């Protein structure tokens, strides 16, 4: 309680938190703004009847319920994530982008600008296919009148324009939260969408127990699995390998400064929540392709990859998680650059020669840690799916949603703690300078 009071006593941190919460509130309000020319009630009924535990239900969870509401934010943050994946892959392949990425802040700004343009282009394409998908749902029996004017160019144009605008606005919200708020804006938007659906998921679970569709023993077992997964996530996310770093003695004025020792922390899961988000974004593509045609061969390929309960979906999802753990870690952390910086400032790892040998050692340690972290991410995301499929409960109790909720919460708390530590250092520095001035004045 004292920590919370201290947080709101710091003006800058208070402004950042209020700013972040305000933008999240704007996002949640926008989720309930319906697309023009559609019936939100009919779509909600369809979701409850046939899409609760399908891939559409998973997509609805990531969008914070925007699919069920047929909201202007129905595309969510996924177009931006897809564009980020494309440019991060291209950065490894295309030398021009790689040079831009290494130029520093200006180069990254240009890549971010191209990512934004790609987000708009992807939003236009996905918005068009969502319009076609809604028209197909409207043609099916028992779905009600989802679209009031199906097949018209006016409906398709309005849908594409509105969804593209909504996706671009969400991208802007996320960037503003990252820059002027607390935490990673994109992750917080997904976090807010999942958390907003938790009360309804808990209510559905209560109804299952009340109607005896789930026994009390099953409820206790499911609760134990959920809390066990949360505890495991917290334990692993805080885990790190500390490589000892020694700095040689330096001449300070007329005296020789003492040697300093520190460590290089390597987290077990350096990629964070990026792998499951990227993997889910990739697996949305087969579901989109499957809605284009009713051909048997196409449905045979896309249907298993559109069903999170299918073993083939779990296998591909696990493989993508492992791949993105290694890929994102390689993009974000370069052992060669770290070794060069250590050598430049007189640092070295005891027993390891500076330069290339240090880079090889760090890369060796990082590969082993990332392998364990990748298996952890795959297990946390997939194993609860088996329990979820067995008990027929909502996606909100699955491993992917729990990993995102816990990881984003931990990351945000760490950023707040960083602001508090910085504030304490600033306060100490100001107090010390004030004492020096007072001493000189005396």
C-alpha positions as CSV (number, residue, x, y, z in Angstrom):
1,X,0.0,0.0,0.0
2,X,2.9,2.4,0.8
3,X,4.4,1.6,-2.6
4,X,1.2,2.6,-4.4
5,X,0.9,5.8,-2.4
6,X,4.6,6.6,-3.2
7,X,3.9,6.0,-6.9
8,X,1.2,8.6,-7.0
9,X,3.3,11.0,-5.0
10,X,5.8,11.3,-7.9
11,X,4.3,13.8,-10.5
12,X,6.0,12.4,-13.6
13,X,5.1,8.8,-12.8
14,X,1.6,9.7,-11.8
15,X,1.1,11.5,-15.2
16,X,2.5,8.5,-17.1
17,X,0.1,6.0,-15.3
18,X,-2.9,8.2,-15.7
19,X,-2.0,8.8,-19.4
20,X,-1.7,5.0,-20.0
21,X,-5.0,4.3,-18.2
22,X,-6.8,7.0,-20.1
23,X,-5.7,5.6,-23.5
24,X,-6.7,2.1,-22.4
25,X,-10.1,3.5,-21.5
26,X,-10.4,5.1,-25.0
27,X,-9.5,1.7,-26.5
28,X,-12.1,-0.1,-24.5
29,X,-14.8,2.5,-25.4
30,X,-13.9,2.1,-29.1
31,X,-14.5,-1.7,-28.8
32,X,-18.2,-1.0,-28.4
33,X,-18.5,1.3,-31.5
34,X,-20.1,-0.9,-34.1
35,X,-19.3,-1.1,-37.8
36,X,-21.9,0.7,-40.1
37,X,-24.4,-1.6,-41.8
38,X,-24.1,-4.6,-39.4
39,X,-26.1,-6.1,-36.6
40,X,-24.0,-6.5,-33.4
41,X,-26.7,-8.6,-31.6
42,X,-26.9,-11.2,-34.4
43,X,-23.1,-11.5,-34.4
44,X,-23.0,-11.9,-30.6
45,X,-25.6,-14.7,-30.8
46,X,-23.5,-16.5,-33.5
47,X,-20.3,-16.2,-31.4
48,X,-22.1,-17.7,-28.4
49,X,-23.6,-20.6,-30.4
50,X,-20.8,-21.8,-32.7
51,X,-17.6,-19.8,-32.3
52,X,-16.9,-19.9,-28.6
53,X,-14.1,-22.5,-28.7
54,X,-13.1,-22.1,-32.3
55,X,-10.3,-20.0,-33.9
56,X,-12.8,-17.1,-34.3
57,X,-13.2,-17.2,-30.5
58,X,-9.4,-17.0,-30.1
59,X,-9.2,-14.0,-32.5
60,X,-12.1,-12.4,-30.5
61,X,-10.1,-12.8,-27.3
62,X,-7.0,-11.1,-28.8
63,X,-9.2,-8.2,-30.1
64,X,-10.7,-7.7,-26.7
65,X,-14.2,-8.8,-27.8
66,X,-14.2,-6.5,-30.8
67,X,-15.1,-9.3,-33.2
68,X,-18.1,-10.3,-31.2
69,X,-19.2,-6.6,-31.1
70,X,-18.4,-6.1,-34.8
71,X,-16.4,-3.1,-33.6
72,X,-14.4,-0.5,-35.6
73,X,-11.4,-2.1,-33.7
74,X,-12.2,-5.6,-34.9
75,X,-8.8,-6.0,-36.6
76,X,-7.1,-5.1,-33.3
77,X,-3.4,-4.8,-33.2
78,X,-2.8,-7.8,-35.4
79,X,-2.0,-5.9,-38.7
80,X,0.7,-4.0,-36.9
81,X,2.1,-7.2,-35.4
82,X,2.1,-8.8,-38.9
83,X,3.9,-5.8,-40.4
84,X,6.5,-5.9,-37.6
85,X,7.1,-9.7,-38.3
86,X,7.6,-9.0,-42.0
87,X,10.1,-6.2,-41.4
88,X,12.0,-8.0,-38.7
89,X,12.4,-11.0,-41.1
90,X,13.4,-8.6,-44.0
91,X,15.9,-6.9,-41.8
92,X,17.8,-10.2,-41.5
93,X,17.5,-10.9,-45.2
94,X,17.9,-7.5,-46.9
95,X,21.3,-5.8,-46.3
96,X,19.9,-2.3,-46.8
97,X,17.4,-2.8,-43.9
98,X,20.1,-4.3,-41.8
99,X,22.3,-1.2,-42.3
100,X,19.4,1.0,-41.4
101,X,18.7,-0.9,-38.3
102,X,22.4,-0.5,-37.2
103,X,22.4,3.2,-37.9
104,X,20.8,3.9,-34.6
105,X,17.7,6.0,-33.8
106,X,17.3,7.6,-37.3
107,X,17.5,4.2,-39.1
108,X,15.0,2.6,-36.7
109,X,12.6,5.5,-37.2
110,X,12.6,5.0,-40.9
111,X,11.9,1.3,-40.5
112,X,9.1,2.1,-38.1
113,X,7.6,4.5,-40.7
114,X,7.6,1.7,-43.3
115,X,6.1,-0.6,-40.8
116,X,3.2,1.8,-40.3
117,X,2.6,2.1,-44.0
118,X,2.6,-1.7,-44.2
119,X,0.1,-1.8,-41.3
120,X,-2.3,0.3,-43.3
121,X,-1.9,-1.9,-46.4
122,X,-2.5,-5.1,-44.4
123,X,-5.5,-3.5,-42.7
124,X,-7.1,-2.7,-46.1
125,X,-6.6,-6.3,-47.3
126,X,-7.8,-7.9,-44.0
127,X,-10.7,-5.5,-43.8
128,X,-11.9,-6.5,-47.3
129,X,-11.8,-10.2,-46.4
130,X,-13.7,-9.5,-43.1
131,X,-16.4,-7.8,-45.2
132,X,-16.6,-11.0,-47.4
133,X,-16.6,-13.2,-44.3
134,X,-19.5,-11.3,-42.8
135,X,-21.4,-11.6,-46.0
136,X,-20.8,-15.4,-46.0
137,X,-22.0,-15.6,-42.4
138,X,-25.1,-13.6,-43.4
139,X,-25.9,-16.2,-46.1
140,X,-25.7,-19.1,-43.7
141,X,-28.9,-20.3,-42.0
142,X,-29.5,-19.5,-38.4
143,X,-27.1,-16.6,-38.1
144,X,-29.7,-13.8,-38.3
145,X,-29.3,-10.6,-40.3
146,X,-25.7,-9.8,-39.6
147,X,-25.2,-7.6,-42.7
148,X,-28.0,-5.2,-43.7
149,X,-26.9,-4.7,-47.2
150,X,-24.8,-7.7,-48.3
151,X,-23.0,-7.8,-51.6
152,X,-23.0,-4.0,-52.1
153,X,-19.8,-2.1,-52.8
154,X,-21.0,0.6,-50.4
155,X,-20.9,-1.9,-47.5
156,X,-17.5,-3.3,-48.5
157,X,-16.0,0.2,-48.9
158,X,-17.4,1.4,-45.5
159,X,-16.1,-1.8,-43.8
160,X,-12.6,-1.5,-45.2
161,X,-12.4,2.2,-44.5
162,X,-13.7,1.9,-40.9
163,X,-11.5,-1.1,-40.0
164,X,-8.4,0.4,-41.5
165,X,-9.0,3.6,-39.6
166,X,-9.6,1.7,-36.4
167,X,-6.5,-0.4,-36.8
168,X,-4.4,2.7,-37.5
169,X,-5.8,4.5,-34.5
170,X,-5.0,1.5,-32.2
171,X,-1.4,1.5,-33.6
172,X,-1.2,5.2,-32.7
173,X,-2.6,4.5,-29.2
174,X,0.1,1.8,-28.6
175,X,2.9,4.0,-29.7
176,X,1.7,6.9,-27.5
177,X,1.5,4.6,-24.5
178,X,5.0,3.3,-25.1
179,X,6.5,6.8,-25.5
180,X,4.6,8.8,-22.9
181,X,3.1,6.2,-20.6
182,X,4.3,3.1,-18.7
183,X,4.9,-0.3,-20.3
184,X,4.8,-1.5,-23.9
185,X,1.7,0.0,-25.5
186,X,1.1,-2.9,-28.0
187,X,1.3,-5.5,-25.3
188,X,-0.9,-3.5,-22.9
189,X,-3.6,-3.2,-25.5
190,X,-3.7,-7.0,-25.9
191,X,-3.4,-7.3,-22.1
192,X,-6.4,-5.0,-21.6
193,X,-8.5,-7.0,-24.1
194,X,-7.8,-10.3,-22.4
195,X,-8.4,-8.9,-18.9
196,X,-11.7,-7.3,-20.0
197,X,-13.0,-10.7,-21.0
198,X,-12.1,-12.5,-17.7
199,X,-15.2,-11.6,-15.7
200,X,-17.5,-13.0,-18.4
201,X,-15.3,-16.2,-18.6
202,X,-15.5,-16.6,-14.9
203,X,-19.3,-16.2,-15.0
204,X,-19.5,-18.9,-17.7
205,X,-17.4,-21.2,-15.6
206,X,-19.8,-20.5,-12.7
207,X,-22.8,-21.4,-14.9
208,X,-21.1,-24.6,-15.9
209,X,-20.7,-25.6,-12.3
210,X,-24.3,-24.5,-11.4
211,X,-25.8,-26.5,-14.3
212,X,-23.6,-29.5,-13.3
213,X,-21.8,-29.5,-16.7
214,X,-18.6,-29.4,-14.6
215,X,-18.2,-31.1,-11.3
216,X,-16.7,-29.4,-8.2
217,X,-13.7,-31.7,-8.4
218,X,-13.1,-30.6,-12.0
219,X,-13.3,-26.9,-10.9
220,X,-10.8,-27.4,-8.2
221,X,-8.4,-29.2,-10.6
222,X,-8.8,-26.5,-13.2
223,X,-8.1,-23.8,-10.6
224,X,-5.0,-25.7,-9.5
225,X,-3.8,-25.9,-13.1
226,X,-4.4,-22.1,-13.6
227,X,-2.6,-21.0,-10.4
228,X,0.2,-23.5,-11.0
229,X,0.8,-22.1,-14.5
230,X,0.8,-18.6,-13.2
231,X,3.3,-19.4,-10.5
232,X,5.5,-21.3,-13.0
233,X,5.4,-18.3,-15.4
234,X,6.4,-15.9,-12.6
235,X,9.2,-18.2,-11.6
236,X,10.7,-18.6,-15.1
237,X,10.2,-15.0,-16.2
238,X,12.2,-13.8,-13.2
239,X,14.9,-16.4,-13.9
240,X,18.2,-15.2,-15.5
241,X,21.8,-16.4,-16.0
242,X,24.3,-13.9,-14.7
243,X,27.6,-13.9,-16.6
244,X,30.4,-12.3,-14.4
245,X,32.1,-9.3,-15.9
246,X,35.4,-7.8,-14.6
247,X,36.7,-4.4,-15.4
248,X,40.4,-3.7,-15.2
249,X,42.0,-1.1,-12.9
250,X,42.0,2.4,-14.3
251,X,44.0,5.5,-13.6
252,X,41.8,8.2,-11.9
253,X,43.7,11.4,-11.5
254,X,46.9,10.5,-9.6
255,X,45.5,7.3,-8.2
256,X,44.8,3.9,-9.6
257,X,41.1,3.1,-9.3
258,X,40.0,-0.3,-7.9
259,X,38.9,-3.0,-10.3
260,X,35.1,-3.3,-10.6
261,X,33.0,-6.4,-11.0
262,X,29.5,-6.7,-12.3
263,X,27.4,-9.2,-14.3
264,X,25.7,-9.5,-17.6
265,X,22.1,-10.7,-17.0
266,X,20.6,-13.1,-19.6
267,X,16.9,-13.8,-19.1
268,X,15.6,-17.3,-19.6
269,X,12.8,-15.9,-21.8
270,X,14.3,-12.9,-23.5
271,X,11.6,-12.8,-26.2
272,X,8.8,-12.2,-23.6
273,X,5.3,-12.5,-25.0
274,X,6.3,-11.8,-28.6
275,X,6.5,-15.5,-29.7
276,X,2.9,-16.5,-28.9
277,X,1.6,-13.2,-30.3
278,X,3.5,-13.7,-33.5
279,X,2.6,-17.4,-33.7
280,X,-1.1,-16.6,-33.2
281,X,-0.9,-13.8,-35.8
282,X,0.7,-16.2,-38.4
283,X,-2.0,-18.9,-37.7
284,X,-4.7,-16.5,-38.5
285,X,-3.7,-16.6,-42.1
286,X,-5.0,-20.2,-42.7
287,X,-8.4,-19.3,-41.2
288,X,-8.6,-16.3,-43.6
289,X,-7.6,-18.4,-46.6
290,X,-10.1,-21.1,-45.7
291,X,-12.9,-18.6,-45.9
292,X,-12.1,-17.8,-49.5
293,X,-13.3,-21.1,-50.9
294,X,-15.2,-24.3,-50.0
295,X,-12.9,-26.5,-51.9
296,X,-12.3,-29.8,-50.1
297,X,-8.5,-29.8,-50.5
298,X,-8.3,-26.3,-49.1
299,X,-10.6,-27.0,-46.2
300,X,-8.6,-30.2,-45.4
301,X,-5.5,-28.0,-45.0
302,X,-6.9,-24.9,-43.3
303,X,-9.5,-26.5,-41.0
304,X,-7.0,-28.2,-38.6
305,X,-4.9,-25.0,-38.5
306,X,-8.0,-23.1,-37.6
307,X,-9.0,-25.2,-34.6
308,X,-6.9,-24.6,-31.5
309,X,-8.0,-27.9,-30.0
310,X,-6.6,-29.9,-32.9
311,X,-3.2,-31.7,-32.3
312,X,-1.9,-30.4,-35.7
313,X,-2.6,-26.8,-34.6
314,X,-0.8,-27.4,-31.3
315,X,2.2,-28.9,-33.1
316,X,2.5,-26.0,-35.6
317,X,1.8,-23.5,-32.8
318,X,4.6,-25.0,-30.7
319,X,7.0,-25.0,-33.6
320,X,6.3,-21.3,-34.3
321,X,6.8,-20.4,-30.7
322,X,10.2,-22.1,-30.6
323,X,11.2,-20.4,-33.9
324,X,10.2,-16.9,-32.8
325,X,11.9,-17.3,-29.4
326,X,15.2,-17.9,-31.2
327,X,14.5,-15.4,-33.9
328,X,13.4,-12.5,-31.7
329,X,16.3,-13.1,-29.3
330,X,18.7,-13.0,-32.2
331,X,17.2,-9.7,-33.4
332,X,17.2,-8.0,-30.0
333,X,20.5,-9.3,-28.6
334,X,23.8,-9.4,-30.6
335,X,26.7,-11.2,-28.7
336,X,29.3,-9.7,-31.1
337,X,28.2,-6.1,-30.3
338,X,28.2,-6.9,-26.6
339,X,31.7,-8.4,-26.8
340,X,33.0,-5.4,-28.7
341,X,31.5,-3.0,-26.1
342,X,33.0,-4.9,-23.2
343,X,36.5,-4.8,-24.9
344,X,36.1,-1.1,-25.7
345,X,35.5,-0.2,-22.0
346,X,38.0,-2.6,-20.6
347,X,35.6,-5.3,-19.5
348,X,36.1,-9.1,-19.8
349,X,34.7,-12.4,-18.6
350,X,37.1,-14.1,-16.2
351,X,38.8,-17.0,-18.0
352,X,37.6,-15.9,-21.5
353,X,39.8,-13.8,-23.9
354,X,38.2,-10.5,-25.0
355,X,36.8,-10.2,-28.5
356,X,35.8,-13.1,-30.6
357,X,36.1,-15.7,-27.8
358,X,33.9,-13.6,-25.6
359,X,31.2,-13.4,-28.3
360,X,31.4,-17.1,-28.8
361,X,31.0,-17.8,-25.1
362,X,28.0,-15.4,-24.8
363,X,26.4,-16.9,-27.9
364,X,26.9,-20.4,-26.5
365,X,25.3,-19.5,-23.1
366,X,22.5,-17.6,-24.8
367,X,21.7,-20.5,-27.2
368,X,21.3,-22.9,-24.3
369,X,19.2,-20.5,-22.3
370,X,17.0,-19.6,-25.2
371,X,16.4,-23.3,-26.0
372,X,15.1,-23.8,-22.4
373,X,13.1,-20.6,-22.7
374,X,11.6,-21.7,-26.0
375,X,10.5,-25.1,-24.6
376,X,9.0,-23.2,-21.6
377,X,7.0,-20.9,-23.9
378,X,5.8,-23.8,-26.0
379,X,4.8,-25.9,-23.0
380,X,3.0,-23.0,-21.2
381,X,1.0,-22.1,-24.3
382,X,0.1,-25.7,-25.4
383,X,-0.3,-27.9,-22.3
384,X,-3.1,-25.8,-20.8
385,X,-4.9,-26.1,-24.2
386,X,-5.3,-29.8,-23.5
387,X,-6.9,-29.0,-20.2
388,X,-9.0,-26.3,-21.8
389,X,-10.2,-28.7,-24.5
390,X,-11.0,-31.4,-21.9
391,X,-13.1,-29.2,-19.7
392,X,-14.6,-27.1,-22.6
393,X,-13.7,-23.8,-20.9
394,X,-12.9,-20.4,-22.3
395,X,-9.6,-19.4,-24.0
396,X,-9.1,-17.0,-21.1
397,X,-7.9,-19.9,-19.0
398,X,-5.5,-21.1,-21.7
399,X,-1.7,-20.8,-21.5
400,X,-1.3,-18.1,-24.1
401,X,-3.6,-15.7,-22.3
402,X,-2.1,-16.4,-18.9
403,X,1.4,-15.9,-20.3
404,X,0.5,-12.6,-21.8
405,X,-1.3,-11.4,-18.7
406,X,1.4,-12.3,-16.2
407,X,4.4,-11.3,-18.5
408,X,2.9,-7.9,-19.4
409,X,2.0,-7.3,-15.7
410,X,5.6,-8.2,-14.6
411,X,7.1,-6.0,-17.3
412,X,5.0,-3.0,-16.4
413,X,5.7,-3.4,-12.7
414,X,9.5,-3.5,-13.5
415,X,9.2,-0.3,-15.5
416,X,7.4,1.4,-12.6
417,X,10.1,0.2,-10.2
418,X,12.7,1.6,-12.6
419,X,11.0,5.0,-12.4
420,X,11.0,4.8,-8.6
421,X,14.7,3.9,-8.4
422,X,15.5,6.7,-10.8
423,X,13.5,9.1,-8.7
424,X,15.4,8.0,-5.5
425,X,18.8,8.5,-7.2
426,X,17.7,12.0,-8.4
427,X,16.5,12.8,-4.9
428,X,19.8,11.7,-3.4
429,X,21.8,13.6,-6.1
430,X,19.7,16.8,-5.5
431,X,20.1,16.5,-1.7
432,X,23.9,16.1,-2.0
433,X,24.2,19.1,-4.4
434,X,22.1,21.2,-2.0
435,X,24.5,20.3,0.9
436,X,27.5,21.2,-1.2
437,X,26.0,24.6,-2.1
438,X,25.1,25.2,1.6
439,X,28.6,24.3,2.7
440,X,30.2,26.7,0.1
441,X,27.8,29.4,1.2
442,X,28.8,29.0,4.8
